[in-house]
């Protein structure tokens, strides 16, 4: 598997690290499940409007990955469902935590 942490260019020429891409995948995975999405909102203090307006912002991505890190069963479920090895999720959590 190629290293997912190499920098990639988007169509707008903005650089996104693979940690950002992984966090966006996790966010999409979370909001696809009502229970998980409600837990995310409850635990992070984010609102639905925050997610709509700032989904790609470093603060929101960090909050999402911090939330994921707080519950190992979610880390393992995300790993399975998204086909992302847990160590890549852990590395993305670390990189986004700054």
C-alpha positions as CSV (number, residue, x, y, z in Angstrom):
1,X,0.0,0.0,0.0
2,X,1.3,3.4,-0.9
3,X,2.2,5.8,2.0
4,X,-1.1,7.7,2.5
5,X,0.8,10.6,4.2
6,X,2.5,11.9,1.1
7,X,1.1,15.4,0.1
8,X,-1.5,15.4,-2.6
9,X,-2.8,18.2,-4.7
10,X,-6.5,18.9,-5.0
11,X,-8.2,20.3,-8.1
12,X,-8.0,23.7,-6.4
13,X,-4.2,23.3,-5.9
14,X,-4.6,23.4,-2.1
15,X,-2.5,20.9,-0.4
16,X,-4.2,18.4,1.8
17,X,-2.2,15.9,3.8
18,X,-3.4,12.4,3.9
19,X,-4.2,13.0,7.6
20,X,-6.8,15.6,6.3
21,X,-8.1,13.2,3.8
22,X,-8.4,10.4,6.3
23,X,-10.2,12.7,8.8
24,X,-12.7,13.7,6.1
25,X,-13.3,10.0,5.4
26,X,-13.9,9.5,9.1
27,X,-16.2,12.5,9.3
28,X,-18.3,11.1,6.4
29,X,-18.3,7.7,8.1
30,X,-19.5,9.3,11.4
31,X,-22.3,11.3,9.9
32,X,-23.5,8.3,8.0
33,X,-24.6,6.8,11.3
34,X,-27.2,8.7,13.5
35,X,-25.9,7.4,16.8
36,X,-22.3,8.1,16.0
37,X,-23.0,11.6,14.6
38,X,-25.0,12.5,17.7
39,X,-22.2,11.3,20.0
40,X,-19.7,13.4,17.9
41,X,-21.9,16.5,18.3
42,X,-22.5,15.9,22.0
43,X,-18.9,15.2,22.9
44,X,-17.2,17.9,20.7
45,X,-19.7,20.7,21.1
46,X,-19.8,21.0,17.3
47,X,-23.1,21.8,15.7
48,X,-24.5,20.6,12.4
49,X,-23.9,24.1,11.0
50,X,-20.2,23.9,12.1
51,X,-19.9,20.7,10.2
52,X,-21.5,22.1,7.1
53,X,-19.5,25.4,7.1
54,X,-16.1,24.2,8.4
55,X,-15.9,20.5,7.7
56,X,-12.4,20.8,6.1
57,X,-11.0,23.2,8.7
58,X,-8.1,22.0,10.8
59,X,-10.1,22.6,14.0
60,X,-13.0,20.4,12.9
61,X,-10.8,17.7,11.5
62,X,-8.8,17.7,14.7
63,X,-12.0,17.5,16.8
64,X,-13.3,14.6,14.7
65,X,-10.1,12.6,15.1
66,X,-9.8,13.4,18.8
67,X,-13.4,12.1,19.2
68,X,-12.5,9.0,17.3
69,X,-9.4,8.4,19.4
70,X,-11.5,8.6,22.6
71,X,-13.4,5.4,21.9
72,X,-11.3,2.4,20.7
73,X,-14.4,0.4,19.3
74,X,-15.0,3.3,16.9
75,X,-11.3,3.3,15.8
76,X,-11.6,-0.4,15.0
77,X,-15.0,0.0,13.3
78,X,-13.7,2.9,11.2
79,X,-10.6,0.9,10.3
80,X,-12.8,-2.0,9.2
81,X,-15.5,0.0,7.4
82,X,-13.1,2.4,5.7
83,X,-10.4,-0.2,5.0
84,X,-7.8,2.0,6.7
85,X,-5.3,0.3,8.9
86,X,-5.6,1.4,12.6
87,X,-2.0,2.6,12.6
88,X,-2.8,5.1,9.8
89,X,-5.8,6.3,11.8
90,X,-3.5,6.7,14.8
91,X,-0.9,8.6,12.7
92,X,-3.6,10.9,11.3
93,X,-4.9,11.6,14.9
94,X,-1.3,12.4,15.9
95,X,-0.7,14.7,12.9
96,X,-3.9,16.6,13.3
97,X,-3.5,17.1,17.0
98,X,-0.6,19.2,16.1
